[in-house]
């Protein structure tokens, strides 16, 4: 687990760094309008991919360790096939709707609209296949496609287009580059699934109605939670593109994407511990749950504290990388940095609730947070512009994880926050 944590941390750091460079590259060479377009499209793809999976990508991580413990290979085969099939169908329908909206409602050319829309099924299927690998505890291999291949391919494509093609960067080339990057990532993960025989197409599988209802019931709750989480992270950017302008969406994107780097270690840790949380819950081992989340929180804060401090101090220089006009957003970046630092201090509360049978409660909290974010954010943008919208976003981001943390303590007897480090100190003293 320690090796996996280190590998995933570095992979996520590589991904965050490459996507930061890609964002700067697009903004520098394509301008605020192009960067705003890419940011809005990226936000829609992230949200749409969560919806298209019906929550079955996370349900896979919940049920496969359980079926492995119970020796139910047929049920394990069934959920994999159902997840892949339903996601393929819904993501293709979503891509058609998305492309049509871009073409008719935003007047983008057909080549741009439908090339960008193809990113949706690629991202959706990627989530399913990488979670099939992650469910077996092999989290280091699961992130190779998304965290290494995708950003590297995208960045190489952008550089090649800018310096080898006459027209340089534009809506079509940026959209094509991101779709190709997701395709390369998906192919990589599928190869890993095939090589490791994660889906044995010739083996027995079960599609029992009881199992199917359980998968969908769990999946729908997770769908709402995952979609709401995506909305919390992406809706301020999408709303800025709709209610303000592409340039202001670019500013909002720069602020939020920089601030979210504070929690990239938490994102890595949550992807690692989810199957272990499921196993610990199946064994009814509260001490193991507490130990897992305490170590995860300690690891998260060890990264979040220096990242937040450095970014806070060098905010003008970091925003300056994006080009002229971004430095004015320094106060907004500092607001969001503090918000995401408080988010990190809540620890892996979301994963803990999701993997321990408390997914309905988590769904309710996260969905209400997303609704507040969208309604209050839209009102703030309409009447005051970016600054009040950032204050609203920051407040929601900082508060809702701690509501989940309180529920973790009351329902599970497990503290996921920074205060859980006392558990590790007590265990260390007991051993010595």
C-alpha positions as CSV (number, residue, x, y, z in Angstrom):
1,X,0.0,0.0,0.0
2,X,2.9,2.4,0.7
3,X,4.4,1.8,-2.7
4,X,1.0,2.3,-4.3
5,X,0.5,5.6,-2.4
6,X,3.8,6.9,-3.5
7,X,3.3,5.9,-7.1
8,X,-0.2,7.3,-7.2
9,X,0.9,10.5,-5.6
10,X,3.7,11.1,-8.1
11,X,1.3,10.1,-11.0
12,X,-1.3,12.6,-9.8
13,X,1.4,15.2,-9.4
14,X,2.6,14.5,-12.9
15,X,-1.0,14.8,-14.2
16,X,-1.6,18.0,-12.3
17,X,1.6,19.5,-13.5
18,X,1.1,18.5,-17.2
19,X,-2.5,19.8,-17.2
20,X,-1.3,23.0,-15.6
21,X,1.3,23.4,-18.4
22,X,-1.4,22.5,-21.0
23,X,-3.7,25.2,-19.5
24,X,-0.9,27.8,-19.6
25,X,0.0,26.8,-23.1
26,X,-3.5,27.1,-24.4
27,X,-4.0,30.5,-22.6
28,X,-0.6,31.8,-23.8
29,X,-0.9,30.8,-27.4
30,X,-4.7,30.7,-27.9
31,X,-5.8,33.5,-25.6
32,X,-8.5,33.8,-22.9
33,X,-11.3,32.9,-25.2
34,X,-9.8,29.6,-26.3
35,X,-8.8,28.7,-22.7
36,X,-12.4,29.6,-21.6
37,X,-13.8,27.3,-24.3
38,X,-11.6,24.4,-23.3
39,X,-12.3,25.0,-19.6
40,X,-16.1,24.9,-20.1
41,X,-15.9,21.8,-22.4
42,X,-13.6,20.0,-19.9
43,X,-16.1,20.8,-17.1
44,X,-19.0,19.4,-19.1
45,X,-17.1,16.2,-20.0
46,X,-16.2,15.7,-16.3
47,X,-19.8,16.1,-15.2
48,X,-21.2,14.1,-18.2
49,X,-18.8,11.2,-17.6
50,X,-20.1,10.9,-14.0
51,X,-23.7,10.8,-15.2
52,X,-23.0,8.3,-18.0
53,X,-21.6,5.6,-15.7
54,X,-24.8,5.6,-13.6
55,X,-22.5,5.5,-10.6
56,X,-21.5,1.9,-11.5
57,X,-17.8,2.9,-11.7
58,X,-17.7,3.5,-8.0
59,X,-20.1,0.6,-7.3
60,X,-17.5,-1.7,-8.9
61,X,-15.0,-0.7,-6.2
62,X,-17.7,-1.3,-3.6
63,X,-18.9,-4.7,-4.7
64,X,-15.9,-6.5,-6.3
65,X,-13.9,-6.8,-3.0
66,X,-17.1,-8.0,-1.3
67,X,-17.7,-10.7,-4.0
68,X,-14.0,-11.7,-3.8
69,X,-14.4,-12.2,0.0
70,X,-17.6,-14.2,-0.5
71,X,-16.2,-16.3,-3.5
72,X,-18.9,-15.0,-5.9
73,X,-17.0,-14.9,-9.2
74,X,-20.2,-15.0,-11.2
75,X,-21.6,-11.9,-9.5
76,X,-18.2,-10.1,-10.1
77,X,-18.4,-11.0,-13.8
78,X,-22.0,-9.7,-14.0
79,X,-21.4,-6.3,-12.5
80,X,-18.4,-5.7,-14.8
81,X,-20.4,-6.5,-17.9
82,X,-23.4,-4.5,-16.8
83,X,-21.2,-1.5,-16.0
84,X,-19.4,-1.5,-19.4
85,X,-22.6,-2.1,-21.4
86,X,-24.7,0.6,-19.8
87,X,-21.9,3.1,-19.7
88,X,-21.3,2.6,-23.5
89,X,-24.9,3.2,-24.3
90,X,-25.5,6.2,-22.1
91,X,-22.3,7.9,-22.9
92,X,-22.9,7.7,-26.7
93,X,-26.4,9.2,-26.2
94,X,-24.8,11.9,-24.0
95,X,-22.2,12.6,-26.7
96,X,-24.9,13.0,-29.3
97,X,-26.8,15.4,-27.1
98,X,-23.7,17.4,-26.2
99,X,-22.6,17.7,-29.8
100,X,-26.0,18.8,-31.0
101,X,-26.2,21.5,-28.3
102,X,-22.8,22.9,-29.2
103,X,-23.8,22.9,-32.9
104,X,-27.3,24.4,-32.6
105,X,-27.2,26.4,-29.4
106,X,-23.7,27.7,-29.4
107,X,-23.2,27.8,-33.2
108,X,-19.9,25.9,-33.2
109,X,-19.0,24.1,-36.5
110,X,-20.0,20.5,-36.7
111,X,-16.4,19.2,-36.8
112,X,-15.7,21.1,-33.5
113,X,-19.0,20.1,-31.8
114,X,-18.9,16.4,-32.4
115,X,-15.1,16.0,-32.1
116,X,-15.4,17.5,-28.6
117,X,-18.5,15.4,-27.8
118,X,-16.6,12.2,-28.5
119,X,-14.5,12.9,-25.4
120,X,-17.5,12.0,-23.3
121,X,-17.7,8.3,-24.0
122,X,-13.9,8.0,-23.8
123,X,-13.9,9.6,-20.3
124,X,-16.9,7.5,-19.2
125,X,-15.5,4.1,-20.3
126,X,-12.1,5.1,-18.8
127,X,-13.7,5.5,-15.4
128,X,-15.2,2.0,-15.6
129,X,-12.1,0.1,-16.8
130,X,-9.7,1.8,-14.4
131,X,-12.0,1.0,-11.4
132,X,-12.1,-2.6,-12.5
133,X,-8.4,-2.6,-11.9
134,X,-8.6,-0.5,-8.8
135,X,-11.1,-2.8,-7.2
136,X,-8.5,-5.5,-6.9
137,X,-6.3,-3.2,-4.9
138,X,-4.0,-2.6,-7.9
139,X,-4.4,1.2,-7.7
140,X,-0.9,2.0,-9.1
141,X,-1.7,0.4,-12.4
142,X,-5.2,1.8,-12.5
143,X,-4.0,5.4,-12.7
144,X,-1.5,4.9,-15.5
145,X,-4.0,5.7,-18.2
146,X,-5.7,8.8,-16.7
147,X,-2.8,10.3,-14.7
148,X,0.1,9.6,-17.1
149,X,-1.0,8.7,-20.6
150,X,-3.8,11.3,-20.9
151,X,-1.9,14.5,-19.8
152,X,1.3,13.5,-21.6
153,X,-0.5,12.8,-24.9
154,X,-2.5,16.0,-24.7
155,X,0.5,18.1,-24.0
156,X,2.6,16.6,-26.8
157,X,-0.3,17.1,-29.2
158,X,-0.7,20.8,-28.3
159,X,3.0,21.5,-28.8
160,X,3.0,19.6,-32.1
161,X,-0.1,21.5,-33.4
162,X,1.2,24.9,-32.3
163,X,4.7,24.6,-33.8
164,X,4.1,22.2,-36.7
165,X,0.8,23.3,-38.1
166,X,0.3,26.7,-39.8
167,X,-3.0,27.6,-38.2
168,X,-1.9,26.7,-34.7
169,X,-4.3,26.2,-31.8
170,X,-8.0,26.6,-32.2
171,X,-11.3,25.2,-30.9
172,X,-11.0,22.2,-33.2
173,X,-7.4,21.3,-32.5
174,X,-7.7,21.7,-28.8
175,X,-10.9,19.6,-28.7
176,X,-9.4,17.0,-31.0
177,X,-6.3,16.8,-28.8
178,X,-8.2,16.2,-25.7
179,X,-10.4,13.5,-27.3
180,X,-7.3,11.7,-28.7
181,X,-5.6,12.0,-25.2
182,X,-8.6,10.3,-23.6
183,X,-8.7,7.7,-26.3
184,X,-5.0,6.8,-25.8
185,X,-5.7,6.6,-22.0
186,X,-8.7,4.3,-22.5
187,X,-6.8,2.0,-24.9
188,X,-4.0,1.8,-22.3
189,X,-6.3,0.8,-19.5
190,X,-8.2,-1.7,-21.7
191,X,-4.9,-3.4,-22.6
192,X,-4.1,-3.7,-18.8
193,X,-7.5,-5.2,-18.2
194,X,-7.1,-7.7,-21.0
195,X,-3.5,-8.6,-20.0
196,X,-4.5,-9.1,-16.4
197,X,-7.7,-11.0,-17.3
198,X,-9.7,-8.7,-15.2
199,X,-12.8,-9.4,-17.3
200,X,-13.0,-13.1,-18.2
201,X,-15.5,-12.9,-21.1
202,X,-15.5,-16.8,-21.4
203,X,-16.2,-17.3,-17.7
204,X,-19.5,-17.7,-15.8
205,X,-21.3,-14.6,-14.8
206,X,-24.6,-13.8,-13.0
207,X,-27.2,-11.2,-13.8
208,X,-29.6,-12.2,-11.0
209,X,-32.4,-9.6,-10.5
210,X,-31.5,-9.1,-6.8
211,X,-27.9,-8.4,-7.6
212,X,-28.9,-6.1,-10.5
213,X,-31.2,-4.1,-8.3
214,X,-28.5,-3.8,-5.7
215,X,-26.0,-2.6,-8.2
216,X,-28.4,0.0,-9.6
217,X,-29.6,1.1,-6.2
218,X,-26.1,1.6,-5.0
219,X,-25.1,3.0,-8.3
220,X,-27.8,5.6,-8.5
221,X,-27.0,6.9,-5.0
222,X,-23.3,7.1,-6.0
223,X,-24.3,8.7,-9.4
224,X,-26.0,11.5,-7.5
225,X,-23.0,11.9,-5.1
226,X,-20.4,11.7,-7.9
227,X,-22.3,14.0,-10.2
228,X,-22.9,16.5,-7.4
229,X,-19.1,16.4,-6.6
230,X,-18.3,17.1,-10.2
231,X,-20.8,19.9,-10.2
232,X,-19.2,21.4,-7.1
233,X,-15.8,21.4,-8.8
234,X,-16.8,22.4,-12.3
235,X,-20.1,24.4,-12.1
236,X,-18.4,27.7,-11.2
237,X,-16.4,27.5,-14.5
238,X,-19.4,26.4,-16.6
239,X,-21.6,29.1,-15.0
240,X,-19.0,31.7,-15.8
241,X,-18.9,30.6,-19.4
242,X,-22.8,30.8,-19.6
243,X,-23.5,33.9,-17.5
244,X,-20.4,36.0,-18.0
245,X,-17.9,35.4,-20.8
246,X,-15.4,32.9,-22.1
247,X,-12.6,35.2,-20.9
248,X,-14.0,35.3,-17.3
249,X,-14.6,31.5,-17.5
250,X,-10.9,31.3,-18.2
251,X,-10.1,33.4,-15.1
252,X,-12.4,31.2,-12.9
253,X,-10.8,28.1,-14.4
254,X,-7.3,29.3,-13.6
255,X,-8.2,30.1,-10.0
256,X,-10.1,26.8,-9.3
257,X,-7.6,24.5,-11.1
258,X,-4.7,26.0,-9.2
259,X,-6.5,25.9,-5.9
260,X,-7.5,22.3,-6.4
261,X,-3.9,21.2,-6.5
262,X,-4.0,21.6,-2.7
263,X,-6.1,18.4,-2.6
264,X,-4.4,16.4,-5.3
265,X,-2.9,14.2,-2.5
266,X,-6.3,13.6,-1.0
267,X,-7.6,12.6,-4.5
268,X,-4.8,10.1,-4.8
269,X,-5.3,8.7,-1.3
270,X,-9.0,8.3,-1.8
271,X,-8.5,6.3,-5.0
272,X,-6.1,4.0,-3.1
273,X,-8.0,3.3,0.1
274,X,-11.5,2.7,-1.3
275,X,-11.2,-1.0,-1.8
276,X,-9.5,-1.4,1.6
277,X,-12.3,0.6,3.3
278,X,-14.8,-1.8,1.7
279,X,-12.9,-4.9,3.0
280,X,-12.5,-3.4,6.5
281,X,-16.3,-2.7,6.5
282,X,-17.1,-6.2,5.3
283,X,-15.1,-7.5,8.2
284,X,-16.7,-5.1,10.7
285,X,-13.3,-3.8,11.7
286,X,-13.7,-0.2,13.1
287,X,-10.1,0.0,14.3
288,X,-8.8,-0.8,10.8
289,X,-11.2,1.8,9.3
290,X,-9.9,4.5,11.7
291,X,-6.3,3.5,11.1
292,X,-6.8,3.7,7.3
293,X,-8.4,7.1,7.3
294,X,-5.9,8.5,9.9
295,X,-3.0,7.5,7.7
296,X,-4.7,8.9,4.6
297,X,-5.4,12.3,6.4
298,X,-1.8,12.5,7.6
299,X,-0.5,11.9,4.1
300,X,-3.0,14.4,2.7
301,X,-2.0,17.2,5.1
302,X,1.7,16.6,4.6
303,X,1.2,17.6,1.0
304,X,-1.6,20.1,1.3
305,X,0.1,22.4,3.9
306,X,3.3,23.2,1.9
307,X,1.4,23.4,-1.4
308,X,-1.2,25.8,0.0
309,X,1.5,28.0,1.6
310,X,3.7,28.2,-1.5
311,X,0.8,28.9,-3.8
312,X,-0.6,31.6,-1.4
313,X,2.8,33.3,-1.3
314,X,3.5,33.1,-5.1
315,X,-0.1,33.6,-6.3
316,X,0.8,36.6,-8.6
317,X,3.6,34.6,-10.3
318,X,1.5,31.5,-10.8
319,X,-1.4,33.4,-12.3
320,X,1.0,35.4,-14.4
321,X,2.0,32.2,-16.2
322,X,-1.4,32.3,-17.9
323,X,-0.8,35.6,-19.5
324,X,-1.9,39.2,-19.1
325,X,-5.1,39.9,-17.3
326,X,-4.9,37.0,-14.9
327,X,-2.9,38.6,-12.1
328,X,-6.0,40.6,-11.1
329,X,-7.5,37.4,-9.8
330,X,-4.8,36.9,-7.1
331,X,-7.3,37.7,-4.2
332,X,-9.7,35.2,-5.7
333,X,-7.0,32.5,-5.9
334,X,-6.1,33.0,-2.2
335,X,-9.7,32.7,-1.2
336,X,-10.0,29.3,-3.0
337,X,-6.7,28.1,-1.6
338,X,-7.9,28.5,1.9
339,X,-11.2,26.9,1.0
340,X,-9.5,23.8,-0.4
341,X,-7.1,23.6,2.5
342,X,-10.1,23.3,4.9
343,X,-11.5,20.7,2.5
344,X,-8.3,18.7,2.8
345,X,-8.4,19.0,6.6
346,X,-11.7,17.0,6.6
347,X,-9.8,14.0,5.3
348,X,-11.3,11.2,3.1
349,X,-14.8,11.7,4.6
350,X,-16.5,11.2,1.2
351,X,-14.9,7.8,0.5
352,X,-15.5,6.7,4.1
353,X,-19.2,7.4,3.8
354,X,-19.5,5.9,0.3
355,X,-17.7,2.6,1.0
356,X,-19.3,1.9,4.4
357,X,-23.0,1.8,3.5
358,X,-23.6,5.5,4.3
359,X,-23.8,6.4,0.7
360,X,-27.4,7.7,0.9
361,X,-26.5,10.1,3.7
362,X,-23.4,11.3,1.7
363,X,-25.6,11.7,-1.4
364,X,-28.0,14.0,0.4
365,X,-25.3,16.2,1.8
366,X,-23.3,16.5,-1.4
367,X,-26.4,17.1,-3.6
368,X,-27.6,19.9,-1.3
369,X,-24.1,21.4,-1.4
370,X,-24.1,21.2,-5.3
371,X,-27.6,22.8,-5.4
372,X,-26.5,25.7,-3.1
373,X,-23.3,26.1,-5.1
374,X,-25.2,26.4,-8.4
375,X,-28.0,28.6,-7.3
376,X,-26.0,30.9,-5.0
377,X,-23.1,30.9,-7.5
378,X,-25.4,31.9,-10.4
379,X,-27.1,34.6,-8.3
380,X,-23.7,36.0,-7.2
381,X,-22.4,36.0,-10.8
382,X,-25.5,37.7,-12.1
383,X,-25.5,40.5,-9.6
384,X,-21.8,40.9,-8.7
385,X,-19.5,39.1,-11.1
386,X,-16.6,36.8,-10.3
387,X,-15.6,38.0,-6.8
388,X,-18.9,37.2,-4.9
389,X,-19.2,33.9,-6.9
390,X,-15.7,32.9,-5.6
391,X,-16.7,33.7,-2.0
392,X,-19.8,31.5,-2.5
393,X,-17.8,28.7,-4.0
394,X,-15.1,28.9,-1.3
395,X,-17.7,28.7,1.5
396,X,-19.4,25.7,0.1
397,X,-16.2,23.8,-0.7
398,X,-14.9,24.5,2.9
399,X,-18.0,23.5,4.8
400,X,-19.6,20.5,3.2
401,X,-16.7,18.0,3.8
402,X,-16.8,18.8,7.5
403,X,-20.5,18.1,7.6
404,X,-19.7,14.7,6.2
405,X,-16.9,14.3,8.7
406,X,-19.3,15.0,11.6
407,X,-21.7,12.3,10.2
408,X,-18.8,9.9,10.0
409,X,-18.1,10.3,13.7
410,X,-21.7,10.0,14.7
411,X,-22.7,7.1,12.5
412,X,-19.5,5.1,12.2
413,X,-17.5,6.1,15.2
414,X,-14.6,7.0,12.9
415,X,-13.0,10.5,12.7
416,X,-11.6,11.3,9.2
417,X,-10.4,14.8,10.0
418,X,-6.9,16.1,10.9
419,X,-7.8,15.4,14.5
420,X,-7.7,11.6,13.7
421,X,-3.9,11.9,13.8
422,X,-4.3,11.6,17.6
423,X,-5.3,7.9,16.9
424,X,-2.0,7.2,15.2
425,X,-0.1,8.9,18.0
426,X,-2.0,6.9,20.7
427,X,-1.3,3.6,18.7
428,X,2.4,4.6,18.5
429,X,2.6,5.2,22.2
430,X,0.9,2.0,23.0
431,X,3.4,0.1,20.9
432,X,6.4,1.8,22.5
